Amino acid sequence: MADKNEELILSIRGMSKSFGRNRVLDHINLDLKPGTVMGLMGENGAGKSTMMKCLFGTYQKDEGTIFLEGKEINFSGPKEALENGIAMVHQELNQCLERNVKDNLFLGRYPTNSLGMVDEDRMKKKSSELFRKLGMTVNLDTPMRNMSVSQRQMCE
């Protein structure tokens, strides 16, 4: 069993979440190996978004454990999840349409230089690296409002 867990990048064990008397997640388990692409499907109300929001720190799970790269995690919020490499694209787009792609990628967590000023160069470098890894070509200075919904969703 130890060998199997070492291969996993993410493991959810016995996660439960209720809203009042409505049990949305009931001791679910999920394992993901590095480099895996997985589709999560189910009816409306099946708990797909709730599971992701528990992983992302938007909701706190009632029971269970989450392991990321073999270490137990319990993010207090999305900022902490993002800092640890967990990101989520929400069903409802949540962007600042008047800001450009680069600004939207760093909303609420702008890197600063030694003078405490926003480090635009670092933002550009990190954004370019990210899109290069994803195999996407994006003009980082394009305002989000000028992009199609599918392009905005890919950026989010």
Secondary structure, 3 states (H helix, E strand, C coil): CHHHHHHCCEEEEEEEEEECCEEEEEEEEEEECCCCCCCCCCCCCCCHHHHHHHHHCCCCCCEEEEEECCEEECCCCHHHHHHCCCCCCCCCCCCCCCCEHHHHHCCCCCCECCCCCECHHHHHHHHHHHHHHHCCCCCCCCEHHHCCHHHHHHHC
